[in-house]
Amino acid sequence: MRESIETQALEVLKRVFGYRQFRPQQLDIICDLVEGRDNFVLMPTGGGKSLCYQVPAFLRPGTAIVVSPLIALMQDQVAALQANGVAAQMLNSSQDPETAEQVIRQLHNGELELLYVSPERLLMNGFLAQLQRIPIAIFAIDEAHCVSQWGHQFRPEYSQIGSLRQRFTNVPFIALTATADQTTQADILQQLQFHDPKIHLGSFDRPNIRYNVMEKQQPFNQLLGFLKQQKGEAGIIYALSRKRVDDIANKLAAEGFSVGAYHAGLNAKTRHQVHHDFLHDQVDIVVATVAFGMGIDKPNVRFVVHYDVPKNIEGYYQETGRAGRDGLPSQALLLFGMQDVSTARQFVENVSNEDQRRLETFKLNSMVSFAEAQTCRRNVLLNYFGESNTQPCGNCDVCLNPPELFDATEAAQKALSCVYRLNQGFGVKHVIDVLRGLDNERIRQFQHDQLSTYGIGKDLSAHQWNSIIRQLIHLGYLFQDLQHYSVLKLTELSGSLLKGQQPIQLAMPKKEAPAKRAKNDRANALNPADQKLFEDLRDLRKQLAEEQNVPAYVVFGDISLLDMAQKRPQTEDEFLEVSGVGQAKLERYGEVFLTRIRAQ
């Protein structure tokens, strides 16, 4: 039985989607689902979750119902499926009544292999009654972390999906997510009321993403330095406020970057246009709040920048996962500043529910620990999600530029003494100004130029002192009192260090060089002639995409174009051997691409 399913699944994979083999775990999940078992799938963004329910849609009788939280995400996935010749449609609030009626008619006539619906539409009594009258192949709940109150994007309507399990007792369900810690995983399964589910936990590792963290000094200049290394590539920059999004986007536009802004304060038409332009490669960079992203299925995003510290690792991981979905090298840059953390902590302290406040405090502290890590960042991420790993990855800023340790005992004593002399009543910046002996109005106002610690740290820069104090906070020698304007206070550990009873080693502050562009090994492997063909094929793809008004990746992804440039297929059979070329794409695009390749 299972051997037969595997054979059929591989045939669908090649004929429809143009791939020769499954990624790890995909085939096991497909077989479990086709055999009628409920499945819970935890797999990283870009790991191939969609195929886990799209292939079974061909192998089980009836229509596969896919619950998706965002209209934009539905549109992208349906467009990509239709380009592969799949009978797929969607039902959501953006459609006019006539279009919706046509889709429902196709559904009742058995003409659809997959139907994407929003949770709100799915749970309408009339629609559920309609579904009970037709054969359903499977129910797939995408972005399943939205089900859990412990997840980072809880949606109340998602939590009601569990009631379907009793209505459709003979239909297998599959829940899929890229971001869920162990508490969230257990809650998802409980909420969805699955029957003896098969659990598939994929690796959280995204080895093609290079993780970089830079201490905020002059953040916009740091951002510019990074973007100059990424010229012409697609990327997303996340900021926490609408005002900051607008400010960054305007400044980047003035610097000549192709950029759009996206946040909830803009009208729907503007947001839709920015989303459209980004997907269609008409805008390189989108500066956005976290409202932008869950619906982005764009495989060639080469970088994601967090201009401000995210509130939790789950959100950070999911947002960085929007880079490099095609598996090619990509970058994730986080600009980290203590003031951002102070602001985030104030928001957390204002949460009225004690349990929720405790949870959000833990998640924020975990995010800070990641940003301040002096060990492999990938391992910090993996360990957070319960995937134990100790081997350095070799593809994060810590591994590529290991911190140099130095004897910081004297410097630490100076910093702690200064905090003490200031009566533990001032913040980081003022402490640093006193240590460095600055002459400013505030220092003169409080007569801090008379203190014994005034100017004892002239030998170090503000950047160096900021790094030292940050590490002392992280290690527990100093405490930032957020309830009292983030003033620095001594802790129980401070005494032994101040008295010279113990030495301390700290990491040297990192140099402020922008992260180098991640090498695209496959693209760099192209010889000049193949590189020219690759660029030519990209131009052809863009032209075809514009004619059809679809995102360029719906025609072909970069992986497919790189494969064409290297293999240079001359016949239809050879073209079918290109990654991502199935029967429908051969029939639709084969002649025009083969003509262009033969002309080289």
Beta strands, then each sheet from edge to edge (+ up, - down):
strand 1: 39-42
strand 2: 63-67
strand 3: 88-91
strand 4: 114-117
strand 5: 136-141
strand 6: 173-177
strand 7: 198-201
strand 8: 209-215
strand 9: 234-238
strand 10: 259-262
strand 11: 285-288
strand 12: 301-306
strand 13: 330-336
strand 14: 405-407
strand 15: 478-481
strand 16: 487-490
strand 17: 505-507
sheet 1: 3+ 4+ 2+ 5+ 6+ 1+ 7+
sheet 2: 8+ 13+ 12+ 9+ 11+ 10+
sheet 3: 14+ 17-
sheet 4: 15+ 16-
end
